[in-house]
Each structure stands twice: as structure tokens, then as C-alpha cells.
Amino acid sequence: MANPLVTVAMSVYNAAATVELAIRSIQTQSLEDWELIVIDDGSVDQTRQIIAQVLDPRIRLIQEPCENLGLAARLNQCIRLARGRYVARMDGDDVAYPQRLARQLQYLEQHPEIDLLGSGAVIFKGEGEVVGLYPTACDHEEICRRPWWGFPLAHPTWMGKRTWFQSHPYREGYTRSEDQTLLLQSFSDSRFAALEEVLLGYRMEGVFAKKMGQGRLSYCRQLVRQVHDVPSAVTATRGLLIHGLAFSRDVLLETTGSLSQRSRQSFQAANDQVQNQWREVWHRVTSEELAVG
């Protein structure tokens, strides 16, 4: 059997409530030449039983012993197993639009200089309630404009060359900043881009200061790790100061019960067209049935 064009890499942990929709959104892609590698990272709920019931030869479930190694380790494992020319990211609680893989594949084939491509994403919670749009920049310079702060490129929207992922593995041990840390360590010798088109539903049920703080700390560790001259030292110092102040703000807002509301204000508003398109996608994936045994 010929290798697929695209490998979709998904690591899941206790995703029984959402993984069925995520897989269904891949099965209903307009591009059919893909494989989906799902690694269960030691779930203790019904996640692996749900996935194991799916009858689709393009889906490979890797059932590991009940040990939670974390997202970075499992994504590196997915990439080692990947057979596709391109690797696309997908989380077990998100929803891909039907044209996602096709649109991104077309762009990457037409722009071979691009190593990693993202897209627009609508942020939702619960049963498809729209919260806003994920802030996204489209060209490399804009994406990389503020490395001390981070990169506006939503992780579940990524698709890139498999060779790029192989030569730029995720750094394990950097909790809740696996994607941003990878972008930080690779942006100087890579080319990023993003489609403005919304191609993914990004689930975000809540915002918590502790989780955000873990991500900020991991990101600052990488900033310090990359100091090698005066400009990089200035970047690291700036990042430490800004993320430190941002964490203090997050804690204060969470104490007053307004963190989630303030965080949503940083999202872009979803216009009627975006909301209508999302409703169509949501209806489609919630109406389809998985082929199960």
C-alpha cells in the first residue's frame, strides 16, 4: 500500500467525552489520502475502548501501558511512526473542518519554502458554543514578531513537512508550552505561515492561572536556554519580565473571578459568516456516525 500524503498525529489522555467527534471530523475530510495515528497516553477512562471500536484501516491506535508521558513525548512518537509526506496536528477534543487537510495540503504543495502551516480557528466550548476566534498571524515575519511573548499559531492547526518535524522534535519536559517552545527554538531557521481561513474548532472550556503559569514558566526556561549573545539576552530578559507580570495579573484576575472573561476579550469576534460556517460543521460531525464494530 502506498504511503498516505498526510499523517494526522493525535495524542489523547482521558478524552472519552470528546475523542469521538475529533475522529469523526477527520473521517469526513474531503481529502481521503490520510492516516490517523492516535496514541493513548495512559488514559484511565473509556478513551481507548471508544477508539478501538472504530472500523477504519486508516486509523492506527497505539495502546501504551498506563503511563502518562505527556504530549511532547507522544507527539515525537507519532512522528517517528508517521508515513505521510506531511504531518498534521490534531487534539482529541477539537473539530477539523471538512476541507482542512485539503486546503493546507494545497498551500504547502504550492509553497515548498514553507515548513509549517497553521490556519484560523474558532474557539468553542460545551456543545459547540462559539467563544471567539483565535488570534492568528499569516506570514512568517508577523508570526515571529514578538518571540519574547509567543507565536500566534494555534497548535492543533499545524501541518508541516514530516522532515521538518523529524529535524525539530518537541522538547520533552516543557509542560503546557510544547508548541510555543518548539516554535521558539526553530523560528530562526524555519519558515512559518498560516491561512486566514478558519479550518478548525478549538475547544477551550476554561482559563486557569495555574495552567497558564506552568506554560509561562516552561517558555521562560527556553528563552533563558537560548541565550548566547546580547540580543538573545535582551529577548530573554524582556520575556521574563512580561510573563512574570502577566502571571501576576492572571492570579489577581482569577482571585476576583474575572480571568476567563478578561481572556475572552483578547479573542477576535466571530462574525455571522464564521458562526454560520461553524454551525454547519458542528451539525455535520454531530450527525454523522462512526463506523464501529
Secondary structure, 3 states (H helix, E strand, C coil): CCCCCEEEEEEECCCCCCHHHHHHHHHCCCCCCEEEEEEECCCCCCHHHHHHCECCCCEEEEECCCCCCCHHHHHHHHHHHCCCCEEEECCCCCEECCCHHHHHHHHHHHCCCCCEEEEEEEEEECCCEEEEECCCCCCHHHHCCCCCCCCCCCHHHCEEEHHHHHHCCCCCCCCCCHHHHHHHHHHHHCCEEEEEEEEEEEECCCCCHHHHHHHHHHHHHHHHHCCCCHHHHHHHHHHHHHHHHHHHHHHHHHHCCCHHHHHHCCCECCCHHHHHHHHHHHHHHHHCCCCEC
